[in-house]
Amino acid sequence: MSDYFTEVSFICSSLTGPIRKSAGTLSADIPNEVYLEIFKHLRPDVWIDVETRQVLCNLALVCRFFASVMLPWIFENLTITEKDPYTQTDLPSSSFTTTKFCRSILDGNPTAVLLAKYVKRWAFEGSLNQSRWTPAFLSLYFETLPFMPNLIKLDLNNIVMTKDLFRRLPNIPQLEALELVRCIFDGSVQDKHLKKFTSVRLKKLTLHHHYSYNNLHRLLPYVDMSSLLYMELRSSTGLGTLTTTGLPLEYLKISSVTNALDLMEFLKSTPSLKVLCLKWLETPNVWPTSIIEPSYIPLLVELEACWTFCKFVVPGRPISCLRLTSPGPMMAAEEAMVVKRSTRPITHLRIPAEFYLSVPLSDYFPDLKRLEIEMESGNYSGLPWDEVCFFAIDFSNSMTQVKP
């Protein structure tokens, strides 16, 4: 594979329009709008594969005008991946040597510094079990972050987070989204380093701790919630440290709720919350036993949780989308009436099969547009519900095709 970083160096100093010739004679220029209309169909998705990147690289080498369009697309989404364990070559998602790119940035190479300004999203797909991903190796990448003023999203997966990361994060002015999945802290990271995170203004934060190292909650006390709109956590551990008033948060997803009381206190501080997803509750006996006041989370429109929680939250709120993660005891007409106490018509439901079979949904929810039925063998996601037959499991575990 050719070294793309070397190939494009010569085109970055001057970007001019394409010149067309035929048999040595200049031809009429094609309007730039025509080229741009063609390029529009080549625009890659957020993360591009090696084949697509190579196509864009080839186009960038045609002329300086093509390069002016392709270079931002090539560099706006970068992925650093692990080496193949057998061949020790880059996995397909790596199309040029990112290590050399980063070293060139730190060495002050003007071409590399220019290309770094195009980077908008950067993903690290590492491995905690590989000697290559040492703190010193990762620090090389983290040191380049301030050279990427347009970086808006940073994803770290299976990465040892060093103190250099937390020193550099505040120097990324456009950073809006941070995703930490199965990451752990390097032993040198202390609270004084985490405190630098307080100056990072994010709109989206995802924290999924490693199964063997549940310590990402150390970061929560230093999260600036004043700008955060989206938060996704694997565990609710540490949620109590975030309690404040008038948070702008609109989306909250927690995979495992370990402390329901901390969650309830936190929800009192989220008047703008619109979507709430709670996948699993570890201590169901501490859930509220009465309807939660509508003054808390008054704008909630989408709820995904167990019935034990939903039955106290749905009444009095404008919930139109309800997904049950686990059924209540023999849900029937009484439960349907609880759901009907939402202040908005229910248009999207995910319910267990026995609830579907025991309740005439069209009588209770005439505005329903989408229905998902949970079955023992999996879920069935319906199309517009007045156009299809749904499969449900009857009480004898035989498959029965029924109309809505």
Secondary structure, DSSP 8 states (H G I E B T S, - for coil): ---HHHHTGGGSS-------EETTEE-----HHHHHHHHHTT---SS--HHHHHHHHHHHTT-HHHHHHHHHHHHSEEEEE-B-TTT-SB-TT--S-HHHHHHHHHTT-HHHHHHHTT--EEEEE--TT-TTS-HHHHHHHHTTGGG-TT--EEEEES-EE-HHHHHHGGG-TT--EEEEES-EE-TT--HHHHGGGGG---SEEEEE--SS---GGGGGGG--TTS--EEEEEE-TTGGGG--SS----EEEEEEES-HHHHHHHHTT-TT--EEEEEEES-GGGS-SS---TTSSTT--EEEE-HHHHHHHSTTS---EEEESS--TT--HHHHHHHTTSSS---EEEEEHHHHHHS-HHHH-TT--EEEEEETTEEEE-SSTTS--EEEE-TTS-EEEE--
